[in-house]
Amino acid sequence: MVNPSTMKWRAVAGAMVAALVVSGCAQSLGGGTYSRTEARRAMTVQFGTVESVRAVQLEGTKTPVGSLAGAAIGGIAGNTVGGGRGQAVATVIGAVAGGLAGSAVEEGATRQPGVEVTVRLDN
């Protein structure tokens, strides 16, 4: 039979490893990343010369689905840790961390490649 204390530590270790792996998926927006609203802006015909073309990333979606799913999983994982007040604290911490991780996973999974075109307009 497996010792319950050992099982709790394994659960904690597994949750920590999962959190570290998921946090690696989170990427910040930089100079080569555009929000979905910034893409496809020019709506008029103008003449010019293409100066450069480069690959960029369009940020992913940020709906409550990823956060809620992550919070649920994190809360369940946190609930397996400790007892009494410690268990309640671990549940809350697990839910918060899971929500953040779930949001980051959703955004990273829905990220799309795009193209930035720089045009010098003929004026």
C-alpha positions in Angstrom: 0.0 0.0 0.0 1.3 3.5 -0.8 1.7 5.9 2.0 -0.9 8.8 1.8 1.9 11.3 2.6 3.9 10.1 -0.3 0.9 10.4 -2.6 0.4 14.0 -1.6 4.0 14.9 -2.2 3.8 13.2 -5.6 0.7 15.3 -6.4 2.4 18.5 -5.3 5.5 17.6 -7.4 3.4 16.8 -10.4 1.4 20.1 -10.1 4.7 22.0 -9.8 6.2 20.3 -12.9 2.9 21.0 -14.8 2.9 24.6 -13.8 6.5 25.0 -15.0 5.8 23.3 -18.3 2.7 25.4 -18.9 4.5 28.7 -18.0 7.0 28.0 -20.7 4.1 28.3 -23.2 3.3 31.8 -22.2 4.8 34.4 -24.6 4.7 38.1 -24.4 3.8 40.4 -27.3 6.9 41.9 -28.9 7.8 43.8 -32.0 7.0 40.8 -34.2 3.6 40.1 -32.7 0.3 41.8 -33.5 -3.1 41.7 -31.9 -6.0 40.4 -34.0 -7.5 43.9 -34.2 -4.2 45.3 -35.6 -4.2 42.8 -38.5 -5.7 43.8 -41.9 -6.2 47.5 -41.2 -5.6 49.2 -44.5 -8.9 49.4 -46.4 -8.2 51.8 -49.2 -6.3 51.5 -52.4 -3.0 53.5 -52.5 0.0 53.2 -54.7 3.5 52.6 -53.3 6.6 50.5 -53.2 7.0 47.4 -51.0 10.0 48.1 -48.8 10.0 44.9 -46.7 8.1 41.8 -45.8 8.6 39.8 -42.7 6.9 37.0 -40.8 5.1 37.9 -37.5 2.8 36.3 -35.0 -0.8 37.3 -34.4 -1.7 36.9 -30.7 -4.1 34.2 -29.8 -7.6 34.4 -28.3 -8.2 35.2 -24.7 -11.6 33.8 -23.7 -12.7 32.7 -20.2 -12.6 29.1 -21.4 -8.9 28.6 -20.8 -8.9 30.4 -17.5 -12.0 28.5 -16.2 -10.6 25.1 -17.3 -7.2 25.8 -15.8 -8.8 27.0 -12.5 -10.9 23.9 -12.2 -8.0 21.6 -12.8 -5.7 23.6 -10.5 -8.4 23.7 -7.8 -8.8 19.9 -8.0 -5.1 19.4 -7.8 -4.7 21.8 -4.9 -7.5 20.1 -3.0 -5.5 16.9 -2.9 -2.8 18.6 -0.8 -2.9 18.9 3.0 -5.9 18.9 5.3 -8.1 21.4 7.0 -7.0 25.0 6.5 -3.9 24.0 4.5 -6.1 22.1 2.1 -8.3 25.1 1.6 -5.3 27.4 1.0 -3.8 24.9 -1.4 -7.1 24.7 -3.3 -7.3 28.5 -3.7 -3.6 28.7 -4.8 -4.1 25.8 -7.2 -7.2 27.4 -8.7 -5.5 30.8 -9.2 -2.3 29.3 -10.7 -4.4 27.0 -12.9 -6.5 29.9 -14.2 -3.3 31.8 -15.1 -1.8 28.8 -16.7 -5.0 27.9 -18.6 -5.2 31.4 -20.0 -1.6 31.3 -21.2 -2.1 27.8 -22.8 -5.2 29.0 -24.7 -3.4 32.2 -26.0 -0.4 30.2 -27.0 -2.4 27.4 -28.7 -4.5 29.9 -30.8 -1.6 32.1 -31.9 -1.4 32.4 -35.7 1.5 33.2 -38.2 1.1 36.4 -40.2 3.0 38.7 -42.6 3.9 42.3 -42.1 4.3 44.3 -45.3 6.0 47.7 -45.1 5.0 50.0 -48.1 6.4 53.4 -49.0 3.5 55.3 -50.4 3.7 57.4 -53.6 2.8 60.9 -52.5 
